[in-house]
Amino acid sequence: MSPARRRRCIDHTARKFGVSERLACRVLGQHRSTQRKAPKGRADDAALTADIIELATQYGRYGYRRITALLRDAGWVVNVKRVERIWRQEGLKVPVRQPKRGRLWLNDGSCVRLRPAYPNHVWSYDFVEGRTHDGRKFRMLNVID
């Protein structure tokens, strides 16, 4: 569990059971200095996050390591671990590589399937295999409109 989540648990425990912060920290295994000292973020975190999101949108197939290199080229003095932390906080992912013929992702970095616009516009099919009670195999073709 992260320290921030433990902090919330200790606050909740102290309020709910009416015990001191010291006792709640001891019972839940959180050091009191971690409970007292709130993390203060860096002043440039918002600007760095905006640049990371912009680069990830512009270069859809780049991961956090390549984005870090681009940030360094742009003049940021930044660590790979810091970029990875922000990357995970923002929920960014590299879309799975897709074949050139039927790719879904667009040049803007998004990975969105188009929704059907009218009946019979999009079809989906899949083969499903199962076994009967006596062990014989049977197959079905499922088609979804």
N, C-alpha and C positions, 0 to 999 in steps of 0.2 A: 504494500500500500504506500502511496506517495506521502510525503510529509504534510502536504496541504490537506489531503484527505484525512490523515490522522488528526490534524489540528481541528478539523470540523467534528470528528468523532469525539474528541476530548471535550470540546465545548458543549456538544450535545449531551454527553454523559454527565458533565458537571451540572448542567441545567436540569436534566431530567431527574437525577437521583439526589440532587442537592449536596454533592460532595465538593471538596476543594479541588482546585486545579492540580495541586501537588499529588493528591491521592489518585485522581483520574490518570495522570501521567504515569504514575508508578504502576497502576493496574494494567494499563494498555501498552506499556513499554515505550513510551515516548519521552525523550529527554526534555527537561523543562526549558532549556535554552532554545530548543527547536520550536517549542510551543510559543514562547514569548516573542522570539525574533521573527517578525514577518519579512518575507522576501521582498526586496525592492528591485524592480526590474531596471534595465538600463534605459537611458534617456532616448537612445536611437533605435529601440526595439520596434516601434511602430513604423518608422521609415524603412528599416531593414525588412520587416514583414511585408510591407507593400511592394518593395522591390523584388522580393522572392516570389510573391504571387504573380507579379507582372511578368517576370522571366519564365515562370512555370507555365503561364498562359501562352506566352509567345513561343516557347520551345516545348511543345507538348511531350516529346519523348525523352527529355533530359531529366535525370535524377538529381538528388540534392548535391552530389559531388560535382557534377558539371555546372550546376547553378552556382556553387561556391566559387568555381574558377571564373565564371562570368562576373560574379560580384567583385572578385579581386581585380579583374581587368577593369571594372568600372570605378575602382578606387576604394572599395570597402576593405578595411582590415578586419577580416572575419575568420573565425575558426570553423572547420567542417562540422564539429560537434554542435556548435551553436546553430548553424544552418539546419542540421538534421533535427534538432529539438524544435525549431520553429516550423520546419516542414511537417513534423508529426502533429504539432499543436493545431496547425491549420488543416490537417486532414488531407494533405496533398499526396497523390500517388502517381506513379508512372503507369499509363494504361498498358495492358498486355499487348505485346506485339501481334499485329494482325496481318494476314496476307494482303498483298497489294490489291487484289481484285475485289474483295468484299470488306474493305476496312470501314469501321464505324466512326473513328475519331476524325475530327476536322482539324484544320490548320490552326485553330485558335486554342488548341490544347484540351478541348472538351472531349468527352467520351459518351456521347448521347445517341441512343437509338431513336430513329424517327418513329413516331406513333402512327398507327393506321388512320387514314383520313376518311375512308368510306368502306362499306362492306366489300369483302373479297380483295382488299388492297394488300394485306399481309397475311401470309399463311405460315404455319409452323408444323413440322412433323418430326416424329421421333419413333424409333423402334424400341419396344419394351419386351423383355424376355422374362418368363416365369416358369415355374414347374408345378405340375399337378401333384396331388397327394400321393400318387404312386411313383413319382420321380420322373415322369416324362416331361420333355421340354415343349413349351409353346411360345410363339412369338405373336406380337400384335403391332400394328402400325397405327399410332395415334396422330390424328390430324386436327389442328386447331385453326379456326378461321378467326 
